[in-house]
Amino acid sequence: MASSGNRKTKASGGSGPVKERVGAHRSRLRAQGLRPIQIWVPDTRAPGFAEEVRRQCLLANASHHAKDDQTFVDSVSWFNSDESR
């Protein structure tokens, strides 16, 4: 992508309405007791991701702890649960 040089756009750093709306939104969230965090997660679109997931799943399934591990996951999971969230 080409650089826009020293030009400032509303979305990239000017003091225009986007910056003000984002600031107001963040202030409302903080007022609700929330705080921003940043986390890094695997890129599910990366080449080889699906293959690595499959490899790890097969290893986990082949473990002699697989049944106990799945029982634990089921006990702490809401997946397919009738409980309200």
NORJODA-V720793 format. One record per backbone hydrogen bond with DSSP energy under -1.0 kcal/mol. NH is the residue of the N-H (numbers start at 0). CO is the residue of the C=O. Records with the same first field share a line. If there is no record, write none. Layout:
BEGIN
NH = CO, CO
END
This chain:
BEGIN
6 = 3
13 = 8
19 = 15
20 = 16
21 = 17
22 = 18
23 = 19
24 = 20
25 = 21
26 = 22
27 = 23
28 = 24
29 = 25
30 = 26
32 = 29
33 = 28
45 = 42
48 = 45
51 = 47
52 = 48
53 = 49
54 = 50
55 = 51
56 = 52
57 = 53
58 = 54
59 = 55
60 = 56
61 = 57
65 = 62
68 = 64
69 = 65
70 = 66
71 = 67
72 = 68
73 = 69
74 = 70
75 = 71
80 = 77
END
